[in-house]
């Protein structure tokens, strides 16, 4: 006989999980559309030389920025 786990709920799915499962069944192209949207905004090549220039040009921030002198 397998051990009984105190907190295991074998046939339970949350409302959120049920909603997402239903959404994926209703719209099978959703994953592809999400990847396309991500590619528009986030998946961009990084120019390392430009990033290094940004880091070198950085000005250190004062410890307490709201202090007026």
C-alpha positions as CSV (number, residue, x, y, z in Angstrom):
1,X,0.0,0.0,0.0
2,X,1.5,3.4,-1.0
3,X,2.1,5.9,1.8
4,X,-0.6,8.5,2.4
5,X,0.7,12.0,2.3
6,X,-1.0,14.4,4.7
7,X,-1.2,17.4,2.5
8,X,-1.7,15.8,-0.9
9,X,-4.9,16.5,-2.7
10,X,-4.8,14.1,-5.7
11,X,-7.9,15.2,-7.6
12,X,-7.8,19.0,-6.9
13,X,-7.0,21.7,-9.3
14,X,-7.3,25.4,-8.4
15,X,-9.6,27.8,-10.1
16,X,-6.6,29.6,-11.6
17,X,-5.2,26.3,-13.0
18,X,-8.6,25.3,-14.4
19,X,-8.9,28.7,-16.0
20,X,-5.5,28.5,-17.7
21,X,-6.1,24.9,-18.9
22,X,-9.5,26.0,-20.4
23,X,-7.9,29.0,-22.0
24,X,-5.2,26.9,-23.6
25,X,-7.8,24.5,-24.9
26,X,-9.9,27.3,-26.3
27,X,-7.0,29.1,-27.9
28,X,-4.3,26.6,-28.9
29,X,-2.2,29.4,-30.6
30,X,-1.9,31.3,-27.4
31,X,1.6,30.1,-26.6
32,X,2.9,31.0,-30.0
33,X,1.3,34.5,-29.8
34,X,2.9,35.0,-26.4
35,X,6.4,34.1,-27.8
36,X,5.8,36.5,-30.7
37,X,4.9,39.3,-28.3
38,X,7.9,38.7,-26.2
39,X,10.2,38.7,-29.2
40,X,8.8,42.2,-30.1
41,X,9.8,43.8,-26.8
42,X,12.4,41.6,-25.0
43,X,14.3,39.2,-27.1
44,X,16.8,41.7,-28.6
45,X,20.5,41.3,-29.2
46,X,22.7,43.1,-26.6
47,X,25.4,45.4,-27.8
48,X,28.1,44.7,-25.2
49,X,30.2,47.7,-26.2
50,X,27.3,50.1,-25.8
51,X,26.4,48.5,-22.4
52,X,30.0,49.0,-21.2
53,X,29.9,52.6,-22.3
54,X,26.7,53.1,-20.2
55,X,28.3,51.5,-17.2
56,X,31.4,53.7,-17.5
57,X,29.3,56.9,-17.8
58,X,27.3,56.2,-14.7
59,X,27.5,58.8,-12.0
60,X,27.4,57.5,-8.4
61,X,24.2,58.4,-6.5
62,X,24.4,60.2,-3.2
63,X,23.5,58.0,-0.2
64,X,20.3,59.9,0.7
65,X,18.9,61.4,-2.5
66,X,16.1,63.5,-0.8
67,X,18.4,65.5,1.4
68,X,18.5,69.1,0.4
69,X,21.6,71.1,1.1
